[in-house]
Amino acid sequence: MFLIPHCIAMGQAAGTAAALAVQGGTEPREMDVVVLQKQLLDQGVLLRGRIRSLRQPDRF
């Protein structure tokens, strides 16, 4: 039961990475991680250990 939120977040990250890769005409492994993290934050995903510059104080 406790792993379900992690699985959901991982699936969302994988799907978002795949979509961004298709849009950018690149492989997911070549993607800029910061771009992926920003997109996930825009989708409301809570990321642990985020890069300080990505934090948006008004959201937390």
Buried (B, 14 or more C-beta within 10 A) or exposed (E): EEEEEEEEBEEBBEEBBEEBBEEEEEEBEEBEEEEBBBBBBEEEBEBEEBEEEEEEEEEE
